[in-house]
Amino acid sequence: MLDDIAADIRKGLGDKSFDGSLKFDCGADGVVILDNGAVRTEDQDTDCTLRLSTENLKKLLRGQLNPMTAVMMGKIKISGDMGVAMKLGKLIG
C-alpha cells in the first residue's frame, strides 16, 4: 500500500525539488521516505519525521487534511528539523 503512495508522491513531485530528508512514519504499515527528491519505502534516518496513520497520510497528500490543524489535533506528530517540515507544507500547499 505504501508503495502506491510513494509512486503517487514521485509522480506529484514532477519537476519540483525538495531539499532535505523527511520520513512519513505510518507505524506498522511502514514508512515513506522523501530524500532530496528521491522517494522510497526503505527505512532510514532523516532530518524530520512525521508520525501519522496511513489514512491521514493519504488525506494530507490529497489536500483533504490541513497540516497545521492536524498537528494541533495530534493527528500528526513531528520530530526533528521543523524547517524540513515547513518545506513540505510549501510543496503540498
WOTA-V280756 format. One record per pair of residues at least 24 apart in sequence whose C-alpha atoms are under 7 Angstrom apart, sorted by the first residue. I is the first residue (numbers start at 1). J is the second residue. If there is no record, write none. Layout:
# WOTA-V280756
i:j
I:J
I:J
This chain:
# WOTA-V280756
i:j
2:32
3:41
6:32
6:39
6:40
10:39
20:47
20:84
21:46
21:47
21:48
22:46
22:47
22:48
22:49
23:48
23:49
23:50
24:49
24:50
24:51
25:49
25:50
25:51
25:52
26:51
26:52
26:53
26:54
47:80
47:81
48:79
48:80
48:81
48:82
48:84
48:85
49:78
49:79
49:80
50:76
50:77
50:78
50:79
51:76
51:77
51:78
52:76
52:77
61:92
